[in-house]
Amino acid sequence: MLSVFDQGPFAPCPSPFNLAAHVLRHAAQLGHKTALSVLNGNACDDWSYARLQAAVRGTGTGLLRAGLKPGDVVLMRLGNTVEFPVAYLGAIAAGLVPVPTSSQLTEAETARIIAELAPAAVLRDPAVACASHRRQISTPELQDMHDLPPCTYAMGDPERPAYAVYTSGTSGTPRAVVHAHRAVWARQMMIDGWYGLTEDDRLLHAGAFNWTYTLGTGLMDPWAAGATALIPAPGTPPEELPALLRSHRATIFAAAPGVYGKFLRGGTLDLPDLRHGLCAGEKLSQHLHDAWKTATGRSLYEAFGMSECSTFISSSPTSPAQDGALGQPQPGRKVAILGADGPVPFEQEGTIAIHRSDPGLMLGYLNAAAETAARYQGDWFLTGDQGAMSPDHQIRYLGRCDDMMNAGGYRVSPIEVETALNAHPGITQSGAAAVEVKQDTFVIAAFYTGPEELNTAELQAFASARLARYKQPRAYVHLDVLPTGANGKLLRRALPALFKG
């Protein structure tokens, strides 16, 4: 038998359709219910569904009044505040195409993005780095839009572009991944296939507002289900999360593995309202999973996905993972493990792939048709991750096919890091790799050659001017020569063994 999961497609996305209208579909019936609580100790800033929808649709009106037109691209350079999801949904409600980006990007990085996107406007927090653009709409201007009359939802073909997110390409050049409005419709497969989410849940996500993991799992999905989203105030340390979970009666907790590691330092945790935890962004180790269950007595469900298709393999309350596997493809998905000639037999290693018919799959990389086409093998989209499928469709994760690194949930191309470092006059050649500094904790390390060992502080300053913080190496190692193969190419996978800690 071949490694293919196909139990029939998910219900087709209705047409006409609008992503923001779908996310706020319960607002009329649940107007007074709390949609969002921003948590600051025992205090909180509550947003009802009515207030949230008014702010979103008012923002849509304001953006149109500012001269923007449906189909225009708007770059988001906003900080870790509620204005981020409000502006994002407001733009989509009005038919614009927002592009959320990490606030950690440098001015130089945003200059390249602006040149590629040619956005009609930049939504800008003055405290967030950004290259110049002729039309910038500030945070105060966006806040003033909340009270404007509601825009009419721009309904249309669910296949049309709704938003784009940036991901590091294997070539080292970040790529804009363009998604259709139907992408949010596909996220319903995650409700039972991962979350076990109901209207009565209070889901606390540990991430920042301006992280796409938070935007989807922490905000849009709870709102689309009529649940309540809980987000810690900016600057909340992980060690305070248990108290927030208790005092605000969270029933589901979501975070990246690194947060769980800090979360568990205090030993046993008393979380009476919590039903389970969710984990995504990078591979969860068995050690961390076991420690969570011991400390809380609750289950932890992991999911696998990517910028190009969000999460589509997961464990869940109704379908737990077995024997260290990730879990199963979510009902409605069509997933395979591929070799060079197509799906491989059960238990054989291959590349995890998802069928091009999946409604959550991207439309493509912006202005990169060749790179988009290269990601397909026939009708299968290749994730670049290795796995194996059991006869009961449990999928074990076996690592990346390439050298992509994972830094706190962000995928980072080593080529991008190396390109930035190679511009240093004292570096002849560099190589970047993720190294384990302690159990379950990985950081990016840079290995370089040059006439002499360079000052680490100088290298850190050099990198900080060219790379977002999550892309910057945390360690630098001077070598006489970098490891290479018979063809003279850098062997990045040999680098971690050269790291002395």
SULGIZI-V732111 format. One record per residue. RES is the residue in one small letter. PSI is psi as a letter, one per 20 degrees, with the letter a starting at -180 (* if undefined). BURIAL is 1 if it has 9 or more other C-alpha atoms within 8 Angstrom, else 0. Layout:
res:RES psi:PSI burial:BURIAL
res:RES psi:PSI burial:BURIAL
This chain:
res:m psi:q burial:0
res:l psi:q burial:0
res:s psi:m burial:1
res:v psi:p burial:1
res:f psi:o burial:1
res:d psi:n burial:1
res:q psi:k burial:0
res:g psi:q burial:0
res:p psi:q burial:0
res:f psi:q burial:1
res:a psi:p burial:0
res:p psi:q burial:0
res:c psi:p burial:1
res:p psi:r burial:0
res:s psi:p burial:0
res:p psi:r burial:0
res:f psi:q burial:1
res:n psi:p burial:1
res:l psi:g burial:1
res:a psi:h burial:1
res:a psi:h burial:1
res:h psi:g burial:1
res:v psi:h burial:1
res:l psi:k burial:1
res:r psi:h burial:0
res:h psi:i burial:1
res:a psi:h burial:1
res:a psi:h burial:0
res:q psi:h burial:0
res:l psi:k burial:1
res:g psi:g burial:1
res:h psi:i burial:0
res:k psi:q burial:0
res:t psi:o burial:1
res:a psi:h burial:1
res:l psi:p burial:1
res:s psi:p burial:1
res:v psi:o burial:1
res:l psi:p burial:1
res:n psi:n burial:1
res:g psi:c burial:0
res:n psi:i burial:0
res:a psi:r burial:0
res:c psi:q burial:1
res:d psi:o burial:0
res:d psi:p burial:1
res:w psi:o burial:1
res:s psi:r burial:1
res:y psi:h burial:1
res:a psi:g burial:1
res:r psi:g burial:1
res:l psi:g burial:1
res:q psi:h burial:1
res:a psi:g burial:1
res:a psi:g burial:1
res:v psi:g burial:1
res:r psi:h burial:1
res:g psi:g burial:1
res:t psi:h burial:1
res:g psi:g burial:1
res:t psi:g burial:1
res:g psi:g burial:1
res:l psi:h burial:1
res:l psi:h burial:1
res:r psi:h burial:0
res:a psi:j burial:0
res:g psi:j burial:0
res:l psi:q burial:1
res:k psi:q burial:0
res:p psi:p burial:1
res:g psi:i burial:0
res:d psi:q burial:1
res:v psi:p burial:1
res:v psi:p burial:1
res:l psi:p burial:1
res:m psi:o burial:1
res:r psi:m burial:1
res:l psi:q burial:1
res:g psi:a burial:1
res:n psi:m burial:1
res:t psi:r burial:1
res:v psi:i burial:0
res:e psi:h burial:1
res:f psi:g burial:1
res:p psi:h burial:1
res:v psi:g burial:1
res:a psi:h burial:1
res:y psi:g burial:1
res:l psi:h burial:1
res:g psi:g burial:1
res:a psi:g burial:1
res:i psi:h burial:1
res:a psi:h burial:1
res:a psi:i burial:1
res:g psi:j burial:1
res:l psi:r burial:1
res:v psi:n burial:1
res:p psi:q burial:1
res:v psi:n burial:1
res:p psi:p burial:1
res:t psi:q burial:1
res:s psi:p burial:0
res:s psi:i burial:1
res:q psi:i burial:1
res:l psi:q burial:1
res:t psi:r burial:1
res:e psi:g burial:1
res:a psi:h burial:1
res:e psi:h burial:1
res:t psi:h burial:1
res:a psi:g burial:1
res:r psi:h burial:0
res:i psi:g burial:0
res:i psi:h burial:1
res:a psi:h burial:0
res:e psi:g burial:0
res:l psi:h burial:0
res:a psi:l burial:0
res:p psi:q burial:1
res:a psi:h burial:1
res:a psi:r burial:1
res:v psi:p burial:1
res:l psi:o burial:1
res:r psi:p burial:1
res:d psi:p burial:1
res:p psi:h burial:0
res:a psi:i burial:0
res:v psi:p burial:1
res:a psi:p burial:1
res:c psi:p burial:1
res:a psi:r burial:1
res:s psi:q burial:0
res:h psi:q burial:0
res:r psi:h burial:0
res:r psi:o burial:0
res:q psi:p burial:1
res:i psi:o burial:1
res:s psi:r burial:1
res:t psi:g burial:1
res:p psi:h burial:0
res:e psi:g burial:0
res:l psi:g burial:1
res:q psi:h burial:1
res:d psi:h burial:0
res:m psi:i burial:1
res:h psi:h burial:1
res:d psi:j burial:0
res:l psi:r burial:1
res:p psi:q burial:0
res:p psi:p burial:1
res:c psi:q burial:1
res:t psi:p burial:0
res:y psi:p burial:1
res:a psi:n burial:1
res:m psi:q burial:0
res:g psi:a burial:1
res:d psi:p burial:0
res:p psi:i burial:1
res:e psi:i burial:0
res:r psi:q burial:0
res:p psi:p burial:1
res:a psi:h burial:1
res:y psi:r burial:1
res:a psi:q burial:1
res:v psi:q burial:1
res:y psi:p burial:1
res:t psi:q burial:1
res:s psi:p burial:1
res:g psi:q burial:1
res:t psi:i burial:1
res:s psi:i burial:0
res:g psi:i burial:1
res:t psi:o burial:0
res:p psi:p burial:0
res:r psi:q burial:1
res:a psi:o burial:1
res:v psi:o burial:1
res:v psi:p burial:1
res:h psi:q burial:1
res:a psi:r burial:1
res:h psi:h burial:1
res:r psi:i burial:1
res:a psi:h burial:1
res:v psi:h burial:1
res:w psi:h burial:1
res:a psi:h burial:1
res:r psi:i burial:1
res:q psi:h burial:1
res:m psi:i burial:1
res:m psi:h burial:1
res:i psi:g burial:1
res:d psi:h burial:1
res:g psi:i burial:1
res:w psi:g burial:1
res:y psi:g burial:1
res:g psi:k burial:1
res:l psi:p burial:1
res:t psi:r burial:0
res:e psi:h burial:1
res:d psi:i burial:0
res:d psi:q burial:1
res:r psi:o burial:1
res:l psi:o burial:1
res:l psi:p burial:1
res:h psi:p burial:1
res:a psi:i burial:1
res:g psi:r burial:1
res:a psi:q burial:1
res:f psi:h burial:1
res:n psi:k burial:1
res:w psi:p burial:1
res:t psi:h burial:0
res:y psi:g burial:1
res:t psi:g burial:1
res:l psi:g burial:1
res:g psi:f burial:1
res:t psi:h burial:1
res:g psi:h burial:1
res:l psi:f burial:1
res:m psi:g burial:1
res:d psi:g burial:1
res:p psi:g burial:1
res:w psi:g burial:1
res:a psi:h burial:1
res:a psi:i burial:1
res:g psi:j burial:1
res:a psi:a burial:1
res:t psi:p burial:1
res:a psi:p burial:1
res:l psi:p burial:1
res:i psi:p burial:1
res:p psi:q burial:1
res:a psi:q burial:0
res:p psi:p burial:0
res:g psi:i burial:0
res:t psi:p burial:1
res:p psi:q burial:0
res:p psi:h burial:1
res:e psi:i burial:0
res:e psi:i burial:0
res:l psi:h burial:1
res:p psi:g burial:1
res:a psi:h burial:0
res:l psi:g burial:1
res:l psi:g burial:1
res:r psi:g burial:1
res:s psi:h burial:0
res:h psi:j burial:0
res:r psi:l burial:1
res:a psi:p burial:1
res:t psi:h burial:1
res:i psi:p burial:1
res:f psi:p burial:1
res:a psi:p burial:1
res:a psi:r burial:1
res:a psi:q burial:1
res:p psi:h burial:1
res:g psi:h burial:1
res:v psi:g burial:1
res:y psi:h burial:1
res:g psi:g burial:1
res:k psi:h burial:1
res:f psi:h burial:1
res:l psi:j burial:1
res:r psi:h burial:0
res:g psi:j burial:0
res:g psi:b burial:0
res:t psi:p burial:0
res:l psi:p burial:0
res:d psi:o burial:0
res:l psi:m burial:1
res:p psi:h burial:0
res:d psi:i burial:0
res:l psi:p burial:1
res:r psi:g burial:0
res:h psi:r burial:1
res:g psi:q burial:1
res:l psi:q burial:1
res:c psi:p burial:1
res:a psi:r burial:1
res:g psi:h burial:1
res:e psi:r burial:1
res:k psi:p burial:0
res:l psi:p burial:1
res:s psi:q burial:0
res:q psi:h burial:0
res:h psi:g burial:0
res:l psi:h burial:1
res:h psi:g burial:1
res:d psi:h burial:0
res:a psi:h burial:1
res:w psi:g burial:1
res:k psi:h burial:1
res:t psi:g burial:0
res:a psi:h burial:1
res:t psi:h burial:1
res:g psi:j burial:0
res:r psi:q burial:1
res:s psi:q burial:1
res:l psi:p burial:1
res:y psi:p burial:1
res:e psi:q burial:1
res:a psi:q burial:1
res:f psi:p burial:1
res:g psi:a burial:1
res:m psi:r burial:0
res:s psi:h burial:1
res:e psi:i burial:0
res:c psi:j burial:1
res:s psi:b burial:1
res:t psi:p burial:1
res:f psi:i burial:1
res:i psi:p burial:1
res:s psi:r burial:1
res:s psi:r burial:1
res:s psi:r burial:1
res:p psi:h burial:1
res:t psi:i burial:0
res:s psi:m burial:1
res:p psi:q burial:1
res:a psi:q burial:1
res:q psi:p burial:0
res:d psi:l burial:0
res:g psi:j burial:0
res:a psi:r burial:1
res:l psi:h burial:1
res:g psi:b burial:1
res:q psi:q burial:1
res:p psi:q burial:1
res:q psi:q burial:1
res:p psi:p burial:0
res:g psi:i burial:1
res:r psi:r burial:1
res:k psi:o burial:1
res:v psi:q burial:1
res:a psi:r burial:1
res:i psi:o burial:1
res:l psi:q burial:1
res:g psi:a burial:1
res:a psi:h burial:0
res:d psi:j burial:0
res:g psi:a burial:0
res:p psi:p burial:1
res:v psi:r burial:1
res:p psi:q burial:0
res:f psi:q burial:1
res:e psi:i burial:1
res:q psi:q burial:0
res:e psi:q burial:1
res:g psi:a burial:1
res:t psi:p burial:1
res:i psi:p burial:1
res:a psi:q burial:1
res:i psi:q burial:1
res:h psi:q burial:1
res:r psi:i burial:0
res:s psi:i burial:0
res:d psi:p burial:1
res:p psi:i burial:1
res:g psi:i burial:1
res:l psi:q burial:1
res:m psi:q burial:1
res:l psi:h burial:1
res:g psi:r burial:1
res:y psi:p burial:1
res:l psi:p burial:1
res:n psi:k burial:0
res:a psi:m burial:0
res:a psi:h burial:1
res:a psi:g burial:0
res:e psi:h burial:0
res:t psi:g burial:1
res:a psi:h burial:0
res:a psi:i burial:0
res:r psi:i burial:1
res:y psi:q burial:1
res:q psi:n burial:0
res:g psi:c burial:0
res:d psi:j burial:0
res:w psi:p burial:1
res:f psi:p burial:1
res:l psi:p burial:1
res:t psi:h burial:1
res:g psi:j burial:1
res:d psi:q burial:1
res:q psi:q burial:1
res:g psi:r burial:1
res:a psi:q burial:1
res:m psi:p burial:1
res:s psi:r burial:1
res:p psi:h burial:1
res:d psi:j burial:0
res:h psi:j burial:1
res:q psi:p burial:1
res:i psi:p burial:1
res:r psi:p burial:1
res:y psi:p burial:1
res:l psi:j burial:1
res:g psi:r burial:0
res:r psi:q burial:1
res:c psi:h burial:0
res:d psi:a burial:0
res:d psi:j burial:1
res:m psi:p burial:1
res:m psi:q burial:1
res:n psi:p burial:1
res:a psi:n burial:1
res:g psi:k burial:1
res:g psi:i burial:1
res:y psi:p burial:1
res:r psi:p burial:1
res:v psi:p burial:1
res:s psi:p burial:1
res:p psi:h burial:1
res:i psi:h burial:1
res:e psi:g burial:1
res:v psi:g burial:1
res:e psi:h burial:1
res:t psi:g burial:0
res:a psi:g burial:1
res:l psi:h burial:1
res:n psi:i burial:1
res:a psi:i burial:0
res:h psi:p burial:0
res:p psi:h burial:0
res:g psi:j burial:0
res:i psi:p burial:1
res:t psi:g burial:1
res:q psi:q burial:1
res:s psi:q burial:1
res:g psi:q burial:1
res:a psi:q burial:1
res:a psi:q burial:1
res:a psi:p burial:1
res:v psi:q burial:1
res:e psi:o burial:1
res:v psi:h burial:0
res:k psi:r burial:0
res:q psi:p burial:0
res:d psi:j burial:1
res:t psi:o burial:0
res:f psi:q burial:1
res:v psi:r burial:1
res:i psi:p burial:1
res:a psi:q burial:1
res:a psi:p burial:1
res:f psi:p burial:1
res:y psi:q burial:1
res:t psi:q burial:1
res:g psi:r burial:1
res:p psi:h burial:0
res:e psi:r burial:0
res:e psi:p burial:0
res:l psi:q burial:0
res:n psi:p burial:0
res:t psi:g burial:0
res:a psi:h burial:0
res:e psi:g burial:0
res:l psi:h burial:1
res:q psi:g burial:1
res:a psi:h burial:0
res:f psi:g burial:1
res:a psi:h burial:1
res:s psi:h burial:1
res:a psi:i burial:0
res:r psi:i burial:1
res:l psi:q burial:1
res:a psi:q burial:1
res:r psi:g burial:0
res:y psi:i burial:1
res:k psi:i burial:1
res:q psi:p burial:1
res:p psi:q burial:1
res:r psi:i burial:0
res:a psi:q burial:1
res:y psi:p burial:1
res:v psi:p burial:1
res:h psi:p burial:1
res:l psi:q burial:1
res:d psi:h burial:0
res:v psi:q burial:0
res:l psi:q burial:1
res:p psi:p burial:1
res:t psi:r burial:1
res:g psi:a burial:0
res:a psi:h burial:0
res:n psi:j burial:0
res:g psi:j burial:0
res:k psi:q burial:0
res:l psi:p burial:1
res:l psi:n burial:1
res:r psi:h burial:1
res:r psi:i burial:0
res:a psi:i burial:0
res:l psi:g burial:1
res:p psi:h burial:1
res:a psi:i burial:0
res:l psi:i burial:0
res:f psi:p burial:0
res:k psi:i burial:0
res:g psi:* burial:0
